[in-house]
Amino acid sequence: MKLQCLGAGQEVGRSAFLLKGHKNFLFDYGLKLNPRTKYTEDISTKSQAEPPLRVKDFIDGTILSHAHLDHSGAIPLLYKDGRSPLFSTDATLDLSNLLWNDTLKIAGYEKEEPLFNENNIFDANESFFNIKLRTPIEIEKDVNLTFFDAGHIPGGVMSYLEMDSKSIMYTGDFRYSESFLFKGCDKKLPKVDYLITETTYALNTHLSRKNIEKEFIEEVKECIDNGGIVILPAFAIERSQELMYILYAHKVNYVPIYLDGMGKMATNIFKEHSKWITDIKKFKRATESVEYIKKHTQRKKITQKPCIIITTAGMLEGGPVLGYIEALGDDPKNKIILTGFQVDGTNGRRLLDTNKLLIDGQEYKPKAKICKFSFSAHADKKELDKFIDKVNPKKVFCVHGDKEAVISYKRDLIERGIDAEVPTNGSTFDLD
């Protein structure tokens, strides 16, 4: 049996891993949100989503861990040349459809050729098989698949595959500890022969979540009390909903809170898949404390007095957020607060590193205060260690992390006596 890395090798984005045995299965097929990595290149160059390496082998099925774009975004590409089963959860399919259709919409706005079309999305949906948690399913002869809750977003799973007398677990993205929305990943896990694990925060130890929230709320209140407006760029799926919940839980309700962009539709999908959320009643109350922005004409109106605006995109790579920054960024009373991982080369990383970002191809330096808080939905180094101890693999493949992170974590694992590898895109490994 062999494992080939087609994406997310020494990078964050475009996850794709091909397992080749008597049957072939693909774990994820995502997009990299922005392949640029240098700030010295032509600033007028448009950022583009980059797919994984092409799948050259016949695949007997695709196993989708969750709906974030860097894991699900290129799935319809697989249906340009035919169909194969797509194994995931119903929540993941609903959220993925939201992203796939948005990809087509953006391509239409920008008058660009999309990577896939509506027929490919239709074929992906027609090929879908819903698999419940902790329920082993024989997806091919002598191939068993079991999903475990990843604690990351609704529908997000860790995949445990048994094939050719070996066991492989692919984590996708997972959160080890509990948050407002989710209980954290399943801790009752089987031992595995091979583990493919994300290492997004392998260089970090997360600070106390309570302390981070306290400091975040203080920054928000300071801005509001000084007559400013808070812009919260947020991923449409998970981060937008978590920020609503945090603001509600800390009773920051004395100014209007608005939700703009694709997070509105994602929030409705969250409510439809309530079983994934720890306290759905409280979550629904939090969503009721927020006003949705439904028309473009509302945007100018809401920027006239103190308020909080949660809006896509979380890495400032498009969406309504750039319009808000352009309209409000020159006022030093206002704040732009980033709460998510900023991939190298994105507008969000540019803003953190240089205090500048690109709007319509032009460099812009806001006077508004820039803040960063880590509301991570990923395991940190200590949690990765705990997780690996639980599943006790013979070998670990460190993926979905910046080069420095994956190499450092491989070194740590080897020092602990655990065999580890750091794949590069295109590399193949024998699973003896």
C-alpha positions as CSV (number, residue, x, y, z in Angstrom):
1,M,0.0,0.0,0.0
2,K,1.2,3.5,-0.8
3,L,0.4,7.1,0.3
4,Q,0.8,10.0,-2.1
5,C,0.7,13.6,-1.1
6,L,-1.1,15.8,-3.7
7,G,-1.5,18.9,-1.5
8,A,-0.9,20.4,1.9
9,G,2.7,19.1,1.9
10,Q,4.7,21.6,3.9
11,E,1.9,24.2,3.3
12,V,-1.5,25.1,4.7
13,G,-4.1,24.7,2.0
14,R,-5.3,22.3,-0.8
15,S,-5.3,19.2,1.3
16,A,-5.3,16.0,-0.8
17,F,-3.9,12.6,0.0
18,L,-4.2,9.5,-2.2
19,L,-4.1,6.0,-0.6
20,K,-3.3,3.3,-3.1
21,G,-3.9,-0.3,-2.2
22,H,-6.1,-3.0,-3.7
23,K,-8.5,-0.1,-3.9
24,N,-7.6,3.6,-4.2
25,F,-9.1,6.3,-2.0
26,L,-8.6,10.1,-1.9
27,F,-8.7,12.0,1.4
28,D,-10.0,15.5,0.7
29,Y,-9.4,17.7,-2.4
30,G,-9.2,21.3,-1.4
31,L,-8.0,24.7,-2.7
32,K,-5.2,26.9,-1.6
33,L,-6.7,30.2,-0.9
34,N,-3.8,32.2,-2.3
35,P,-0.6,30.7,-3.8
36,R,1.3,34.0,-3.5
37,T,4.0,33.9,-0.9
38,K,6.0,37.1,-1.5
39,Y,5.0,40.7,-1.1
40,T,7.5,41.9,-3.7
41,E,5.6,40.7,-6.7
42,D,3.3,42.9,-8.8
43,I,0.6,44.0,-6.4
44,S,-1.9,44.3,-9.3
45,T,-1.7,40.5,-9.7
46,K,-5.0,38.9,-8.7
47,S,-4.9,36.2,-6.1
48,Q,-6.2,32.9,-7.4
49,A,-7.3,29.6,-5.8
50,E,-4.8,26.8,-6.5
51,P,-6.0,23.2,-6.7
52,P,-3.9,20.2,-5.6
53,L,-1.9,18.1,-8.0
54,R,-4.0,16.2,-10.5
55,V,-5.2,12.7,-9.6
56,K,-3.7,10.4,-12.2
57,D,-4.9,7.1,-10.8
58,F,-8.4,5.8,-10.9
59,I,-10.0,6.3,-7.5
60,D,-12.7,4.1,-5.9
61,G,-13.9,6.9,-3.7
62,T,-13.2,10.2,-2.1
63,I,-13.4,10.7,1.7
64,L,-14.2,14.3,2.6
65,S,-13.2,15.4,6.2
66,H,-15.1,18.7,6.3
67,A,-16.3,21.6,4.3
68,H,-13.6,24.3,4.7
69,L,-12.4,25.4,1.3
70,D,-8.9,24.1,1.7
71,H,-10.3,20.6,2.1
72,S,-13.4,20.6,0.0
73,G,-13.0,23.3,-2.6
74,A,-11.8,21.3,-5.5
75,I,-14.0,18.2,-5.0
76,P,-16.2,19.1,-8.1
77,L,-13.0,19.0,-10.2
78,L,-13.0,15.2,-9.6
79,Y,-16.3,14.9,-11.5
80,K,-15.2,16.3,-14.8
81,D,-14.1,12.9,-16.0
82,G,-16.7,10.6,-14.4
83,R,-18.1,9.6,-11.0
84,S,-16.9,7.8,-7.9
85,P,-18.5,7.7,-4.5
86,L,-18.1,10.7,-2.2
87,F,-18.1,9.7,1.5
88,S,-18.9,12.3,4.1
89,T,-21.6,13.7,6.4
90,D,-24.8,15.5,5.5
91,A,-23.7,18.7,7.2
92,T,-20.4,18.7,5.3
93,L,-22.2,18.3,2.0
94,D,-24.6,21.2,2.7
95,L,-21.7,23.5,3.7
96,S,-19.6,22.4,0.8
97,N,-22.4,23.2,-1.7
98,L,-22.5,26.7,-0.2
99,L,-18.8,27.1,-1.0
100,W,-18.9,25.4,-4.4
101,N,-21.7,27.6,-5.6
102,D,-20.0,30.7,-4.2
103,T,-16.9,29.8,-6.2
104,L,-18.9,29.8,-9.4
105,K,-20.5,33.1,-8.4
106,I,-17.2,34.7,-7.8
107,A,-15.8,33.5,-11.1
108,G,-18.9,35.0,-12.8
109,Y,-18.3,38.4,-11.1
110,E,-14.7,38.4,-12.2
111,K,-15.5,37.1,-15.7
112,E,-13.0,34.2,-15.3
113,E,-13.3,30.6,-16.3
114,P,-14.2,28.6,-13.2
115,L,-12.4,25.4,-12.2
116,F,-15.6,23.4,-12.5
117,N,-19.2,23.9,-13.4
118,E,-22.7,23.3,-12.1
119,N,-22.8,19.8,-13.7
120,N,-19.7,18.8,-11.8
121,I,-21.4,20.0,-8.5
122,F,-24.5,18.0,-9.4
123,D,-22.5,14.9,-10.0
124,A,-20.7,15.3,-6.7
125,N,-24.0,15.5,-4.9
126,E,-25.4,12.5,-6.9
127,S,-22.3,10.5,-5.8
128,F,-22.6,11.3,-2.1
129,F,-23.0,8.7,0.7
130,N,-23.8,10.0,4.2
131,I,-21.9,8.1,6.9
132,K,-22.8,8.4,10.6
133,L,-20.3,8.8,13.4
134,R,-18.8,5.7,15.0
135,T,-20.5,3.4,12.6
136,P,-18.1,1.2,10.6
137,I,-19.2,0.8,6.9
138,E,-17.8,-1.5,4.3
139,I,-17.4,0.9,1.4
140,E,-15.7,-1.7,-0.8
141,K,-15.0,-5.3,-0.4
142,D,-12.6,-5.7,2.6
143,V,-12.4,-1.9,3.1
144,N,-14.0,-0.5,6.2
145,L,-14.5,3.2,7.0
146,T,-15.4,4.8,10.4
147,F,-15.9,8.4,11.1
148,F,-15.1,10.1,14.4
149,D,-16.2,13.6,15.4
150,A,-13.3,16.1,14.8
151,G,-14.8,18.8,17.0
152,H,-13.9,21.4,14.3
153,I,-17.1,22.4,12.5
154,P,-20.5,20.8,11.9
155,G,-20.0,17.6,9.9
156,G,-16.2,17.6,10.4
157,V,-14.8,14.1,10.9
158,M,-11.6,12.2,11.4
159,S,-11.5,9.2,9.1
160,Y,-10.4,5.7,10.1
161,L,-9.8,3.4,7.2
162,E,-9.1,-0.4,7.4
163,M,-7.7,-1.9,4.2
164,D,-5.1,-4.5,3.2
165,S,-4.6,-5.6,6.8
166,K,-3.6,-2.1,7.8
167,S,-5.3,0.9,9.5
168,I,-5.0,4.5,8.5
169,M,-6.4,7.5,10.3
170,Y,-6.7,10.9,8.6
171,T,-7.5,13.7,11.0
172,G,-8.5,16.5,8.5
173,D,-8.7,19.5,10.8
174,F,-9.5,18.8,14.4
175,R,-10.0,20.7,17.7
176,Y,-8.9,18.8,20.8
177,S,-10.4,21.0,23.5
178,E,-14.0,22.2,24.0
179,S,-15.2,25.5,22.8
180,F,-18.5,27.5,23.0
181,L,-19.9,25.6,20.0
182,F,-18.3,22.2,20.1
183,K,-17.2,19.5,22.6
184,G,-13.9,18.9,20.9
185,C,-12.8,15.8,19.1
186,D,-13.8,12.2,20.0
187,K,-11.3,10.9,22.5
188,K,-12.4,7.2,22.3
189,L,-10.3,6.2,19.3
190,P,-8.8,3.0,18.0
191,K,-5.1,2.4,17.7
192,V,-3.8,3.0,14.2
193,D,-0.9,1.8,12.1
194,Y,-0.5,5.1,10.1
195,L,-1.6,8.6,11.1
196,I,-2.0,11.5,8.7
197,T,-2.3,14.5,10.9
198,E,-2.7,18.3,10.5
199,T,0.1,20.3,12.2
200,T,-1.2,23.8,11.7
201,Y,-0.3,24.9,15.2
202,A,2.6,22.4,15.9
203,L,4.9,25.3,16.9
204,N,2.3,26.8,19.3
205,T,0.7,26.3,22.7
206,H,-2.6,28.0,22.8
207,L,-3.1,30.5,25.6
208,S,-6.0,30.2,28.0
209,R,-9.2,30.5,26.0
210,K,-10.9,32.5,28.8
211,N,-8.0,35.0,28.9
212,I,-8.0,35.4,25.1
213,E,-11.8,36.0,25.1
214,K,-11.4,38.5,28.0
215,E,-8.8,40.5,26.1
216,F,-10.8,40.3,22.9
217,I,-13.9,41.7,24.6
218,E,-11.9,44.5,26.2
219,E,-10.5,45.6,22.8
220,V,-14.0,45.5,21.3
221,K,-15.5,47.5,24.2
222,E,-12.7,50.1,24.2
223,C,-13.3,50.7,20.5
224,I,-17.1,51.1,20.9
225,D,-16.8,53.2,24.0
226,N,-14.5,55.6,22.1
227,G,-17.1,56.0,19.4
228,G,-15.5,53.6,16.9
229,I,-16.6,50.7,14.8
230,V,-15.2,47.1,15.1
231,I,-14.6,45.2,11.9
232,L,-14.3,41.4,12.5
233,P,-13.1,39.6,9.4
234,A,-14.2,36.0,9.8
235,F,-14.4,32.7,8.0
236,A,-17.9,32.1,6.9
237,I,-17.9,28.6,8.4
238,E,-17.3,28.4,12.1
239,R,-15.5,31.6,13.0
240,S,-18.4,33.9,12.2
241,Q,-20.7,31.8,14.3
242,E,-18.2,31.6,17.2
243,L,-17.8,35.3,17.3
244,M,-21.5,35.8,17.5
245,Y,-21.6,33.4,20.3
246,I,-18.7,35.0,22.2
247,L,-20.2,38.5,21.9
248,Y,-23.6,37.2,23.1
249,A,-22.1,35.3,26.0
250,H,-20.2,38.4,27.2
251,K,-23.3,40.6,26.8
252,V,-21.8,43.0,24.2
253,N,-25.3,43.9,23.1
254,Y,-25.4,47.7,23.8
255,V,-24.5,48.4,20.2
256,P,-25.8,46.8,17.0
257,I,-24.0,43.7,15.8
258,Y,-24.2,42.9,12.1
259,L,-23.4,39.8,10.1
260,D,-22.5,40.2,6.4
261,G,-21.3,37.9,3.6
262,M,-21.6,34.1,3.3
263,G,-21.6,33.7,7.0
264,K,-25.3,34.4,7.0
265,M,-26.1,31.3,4.9
266,A,-23.6,29.2,6.8
267,T,-25.3,30.2,10.1
268,N,-28.6,28.9,8.8
269,I,-27.0,25.6,7.9
270,F,-25.5,25.3,11.4
271,K,-29.0,25.6,12.8
272,E,-30.3,22.9,10.5
273,H,-27.6,20.5,11.7
274,S,-28.0,21.2,15.4
275,K,-26.8,17.8,16.7
276,W,-23.2,19.0,16.1
277,I,-23.5,22.0,18.4
278,T,-23.1,21.7,22.2
279,D,-26.0,24.1,23.2
280,I,-28.2,24.7,20.2
281,K,-30.8,26.8,22.2
282,K,-28.1,29.2,23.3
283,F,-26.6,29.3,19.8
284,K,-30.0,30.2,18.3
285,R,-30.4,33.0,20.9
286,A,-26.9,34.3,20.0
287,T,-27.9,34.4,16.3
288,E,-31.1,36.3,17.1
289,S,-29.0,39.1,18.7
290,V,-27.3,39.8,15.4
291,E,-28.8,41.6,12.4
292,Y,-28.1,40.2,8.9
293,I,-27.0,42.6,6.2
294,K,-29.2,41.7,3.2
295,K,-28.7,44.6,0.8
296,H,-25.7,46.5,-0.4
297,T,-27.4,49.8,0.5
298,Q,-27.4,48.8,4.2
299,R,-23.6,48.8,4.3
300,K,-23.1,52.5,4.1
301,K,-26.0,53.2,6.5
302,I,-24.5,50.9,9.3
303,T,-21.1,52.6,9.2
304,Q,-22.4,55.9,10.5
305,K,-22.3,55.1,14.2
306,P,-20.6,52.7,16.6
307,C,-21.3,49.0,15.9
308,I,-19.7,45.6,15.4
309,I,-19.5,44.1,11.9
310,I,-18.7,40.4,11.4
311,T,-18.0,39.8,7.8
312,T,-16.2,37.6,5.3
313,A,-13.6,37.0,4.2
314,G,-11.4,35.9,7.1
315,M,-8.1,36.3,5.3
316,L,-9.2,39.6,3.6
317,E,-9.1,37.9,0.2
318,G,-12.4,39.4,-1.1
319,G,-15.9,39.6,0.2
320,P,-17.6,42.6,1.9
321,V,-14.8,43.1,4.4
322,L,-12.6,45.0,1.9
323,G,-15.4,47.5,1.3
324,Y,-15.8,48.0,5.0
325,I,-12.0,48.5,5.5
326,E,-11.9,51.0,2.6
327,A,-14.8,52.9,4.1
328,L,-13.7,52.8,7.8
329,G,-10.0,52.3,7.7
330,D,-8.9,55.9,7.8
331,D,-10.4,56.6,11.2
332,P,-8.0,55.7,14.0
333,K,-11.0,55.2,16.4
334,N,-12.0,52.1,14.5
335,K,-10.4,48.6,14.8
336,I,-9.8,45.7,12.5
337,I,-9.6,42.5,14.7
338,L,-8.3,39.3,13.1
339,T,-9.1,36.1,14.8
340,G,-8.1,33.4,12.3
341,F,-5.1,31.7,10.8
342,Q,-3.6,33.9,8.1
343,V,-2.0,31.8,5.3
344,D,1.3,33.1,4.0
345,G,0.7,35.3,1.0
346,T,-2.8,36.3,1.8
347,N,-4.1,39.9,2.4
348,G,-4.6,39.0,6.1
349,R,-0.9,38.0,6.5
350,R,0.2,41.0,4.5
351,L,-1.8,43.3,6.9
352,L,-0.2,41.6,10.0
353,D,3.3,41.7,8.6
354,T,3.3,45.1,6.9
355,N,0.3,47.0,8.2
356,K,-0.8,47.2,4.6
357,L,-3.2,45.3,2.3
358,L,-4.4,45.3,-1.2
359,I,-7.8,46.7,-2.3
360,D,-8.6,46.5,-6.0
361,G,-4.9,46.0,-6.8
362,Q,-3.8,49.1,-4.9
363,E,-1.8,49.1,-1.7
364,Y,-3.6,50.6,1.3
365,K,-2.4,51.4,4.8
366,P,-5.3,51.7,7.2
367,K,-5.1,54.1,10.2
368,A,-7.5,51.9,12.2
369,K,-5.9,49.9,14.9
370,I,-5.0,46.3,13.8
371,C,-5.4,43.5,16.4
372,K,-4.9,39.8,16.3
373,F,-6.3,37.1,18.6
374,S,-6.0,33.4,18.1
375,F,-9.4,31.8,18.4
376,S,-7.9,28.6,16.9
377,A,-10.1,25.7,15.9
378,H,-7.0,23.5,15.6
379,A,-5.1,21.4,18.1
380,D,-1.9,22.9,19.4
381,K,1.4,21.1,20.0
382,K,0.5,19.7,23.4
383,E,-2.9,18.5,22.1
384,L,-1.3,16.9,19.1
385,D,1.0,15.0,21.4
386,K,-1.9,13.8,23.5
387,F,-3.8,12.8,20.4
388,I,-0.9,10.8,19.0
389,D,-0.4,9.1,22.3
390,K,-4.0,7.9,22.2
391,V,-3.9,6.4,18.7
392,N,-0.3,5.1,19.1
393,P,0.7,5.0,15.4
394,K,3.6,3.1,13.9
395,K,4.3,6.1,11.7
396,V,3.0,9.7,11.5
397,F,2.7,11.9,8.4
398,C,2.9,15.6,9.4
399,V,0.8,17.7,6.9
400,H,-1.2,20.9,6.6
401,G,1.3,23.1,8.3
402,D,3.9,25.7,7.3
403,K,7.3,24.2,6.4
404,E,8.9,25.3,9.7
405,A,6.0,23.8,11.7
406,V,5.9,20.4,10.1
407,I,9.7,19.9,10.1
408,S,10.0,21.0,13.7
409,Y,7.2,18.6,14.8
410,K,8.7,15.7,12.9
411,R,11.9,16.3,14.8
412,D,10.0,16.3,18.1
413,L,8.2,13.1,17.3
414,I,11.5,11.3,16.3
415,E,13.0,12.5,19.6
416,R,10.0,10.8,21.4
417,G,10.8,7.6,19.5
418,I,7.9,7.9,17.0
419,D,8.6,7.4,13.3
420,A,7.5,10.4,11.3
421,E,7.6,11.8,7.8
422,V,7.1,15.2,6.3
423,P,5.6,14.8,2.8
424,T,6.2,17.2,0.0
425,N,3.6,17.7,-2.7
426,G,4.0,14.8,-5.2
427,S,5.9,12.5,-2.8
428,T,4.9,8.9,-2.3
429,F,5.5,6.6,0.7
430,D,5.4,2.8,1.0
431,L,3.1,1.7,3.9
432,D,4.8,-1.6,4.8
